[in-house]
């Protein structure tokens, strides 16, 4: 009778016992990747919407509606990429607690994927994050941990991950490398594929915001990889450091007041932000962003968040410049998330009144862009001169 380890190589039982957990982990990772891929297969691509500009007949304007992802925002793509990157890098196992620093939307999407894989999730966010985003994180089984300022999220996320034996996803470091910028159904490939049958299939400009910098890095690299003439414009809140860094590379932080536009703009220059890929930057006021989001929502019949308004104001500047120069072509930007996520903040009249945010003038300026094709800044200046009698 063969007893114990008889007939086996010496140490084989010990080796088997050591390797068993690793084998189980590899099997779990393979299953986790398959689960995410199955989720991808259940999801259709997001729509590319053409927005009529009768006053600028030689320019075609498009909005890619990222709010139709399962978790309702552009960050769904990033969260999926970050999970796949971490899984394939051996950073996540079957019992790993996922921790992320976020202003809300990335955390919502990561909570979704954590629930999909049966993993605990903790979002470290500023206390001012909209209640709607907090509720969505909880809906996906995640837990929110609040800090008083946006600059405190990084260290607190690292601390919680270390204390829980978890993994800090760190979107601000890994966003630019987690996505395959050469293709593989990333946002850049999706945009250019959907544009292929349009009158001007290669956009003159693509306009994007930056929070991590991952989206601008993916699109910018794709443009270069495909040897396209498209230029990339950064739409940035006035309080953000990114446009300041583009003007002076020695500037890597900004201590002024924070923007009320969630999801884009940062006080520090994140590692995933690649400035050399940006051809132009536009700094947009908070009231301009909120007003443009409202006007675009009415024109599209779809609710738009404030970061979409930031994109819209910057795109309006580009379109009006092109029209004034007699140029033709196409311009593409992103609908990042739905305004429904901001019912308790940006869309609440009392919230606006408490902060003395008057949107009447910038709303009229954006309406003038759509109706007459003039730059919203020019329309704003004209309105100001008229009101003062100058």
Secondary structure by P-SEA (a helix, b strand, c coil): ccccccccccaaaaaaaaaaaaaaaaaaaaaaaaaaaaaaaacccccbbbbbccccccbbbbbbccccccccccaaaaaaaaaaaaaaacccccbbbbbbbcccaaaaaaaaaaaaabbbbbbbbcccccaaaaaaaaaabbbbbbcccccaaaaaaaaaaaaaccccccccccccccccccccccaaaaaaaaacccccccccccccccccaaaaaaaaaaaaaacccbbbbbbcccccaaaaaaaccccccccccccccccccccccccccccccccbbbbbcaaaaaaaaaaaaaaacbbbcaaaaaaaaaaaaaaaaaaaacccbbbbbbccccccccccccccaaaaaaacccaaaaaaaaaaaaaccccaaaaaaaaaaaaacc
